[in-house]
Amino acid sequence: MLSFFRQIRKKLMEQNKVRTYILYAVGEIALVMIGILLALQVNNWNEQRKENEREKTYLSLLLQDIQTDREFYELNIEFYKIVLESGTQFLSHTAGEVEIEHSNWELLVAAFHASQIWPVILRRATYDELQSTGDLSIIDNAKLRNRLGYYYGGGSNRYNSTIGINPPYRKLSRMMIPYDIIDYMWDECHETIGDIQQLLACESIISEEEAAIHLNKLINNDELIGELSFFMSAIKGGFEPLYEQYRLSEEIIVEVESSLGVID
């Protein structure tokens, strides 16, 4: 091809057709530029395709992470409702504000259930990788980026500093209830299936008189009652960020699915 163009230029020069040669030269330059532009366009298209594939991969991984988080938030809400109910029931008994009579064993189990925690640990490996590699900007959806930033930042911190704490009451109460009773409660009043916890009612292994002795030790310990009051307050205040994180996880899932639809 190049040889063909050189022959044409040679003939034009020999025939002294300067004007025609100039037009031909301009055309040849234009063809070369068009070729370069096409090559650049193809290269840009390939790079964009690779970026889209990377974004799609990250979005798919984020979707899996957030969907798992949402499921745990749903379970977390129900779990902490039981913890709060148990702690409130025990505190009401200590204050003499009893609306429903409970056995001493039931109150002892309530004190045990009130010490349970199950903080949600976010699946954040994908987001952390995006941050550490500087690839967060690969997500084209600005609203999604902002929501992810709050979800893994401020929203997570609010949850962890309220309902997600490890309360001193947990240690205090378990130090005061005899080990054989605690061991039984773990086996019969609590169930763990995989990562899922369930708090259960269970039959008593001690007499009501013995249960009353252990119960009174808890009730008469001002530090323990104070720590339980603090933890119940933290749970009450923590339901707002818990629900907020749950709603945000749903919104993020919608945004991710929408973004994946645009890429496809």
Secondary structure, DSSP 8 states (H G I E B T S, - for coil): -HHHHHHHHHHHHHTT-HHHHHHHHHHHHHHHHHHHHHHHHHHHHHHHHHHHHHHHHHHHHHHHHHHHHHHHHHHHHHHHHHHHHHHHHHHHHHTT--SS---HHHHHHHHHHTT---------HHHHHHHHTT-GGG---HHHHHHHHHHHTHHHHHHHTTTT---HHHHHHHHHS-HHHHHHHHHHTEEEETTEEEE-----SS-HHHHHHHHHHHHT-HHHHHHHHHHHHHHHHHHHHHHHHHHHHHHHHHHHHHHHHHH-
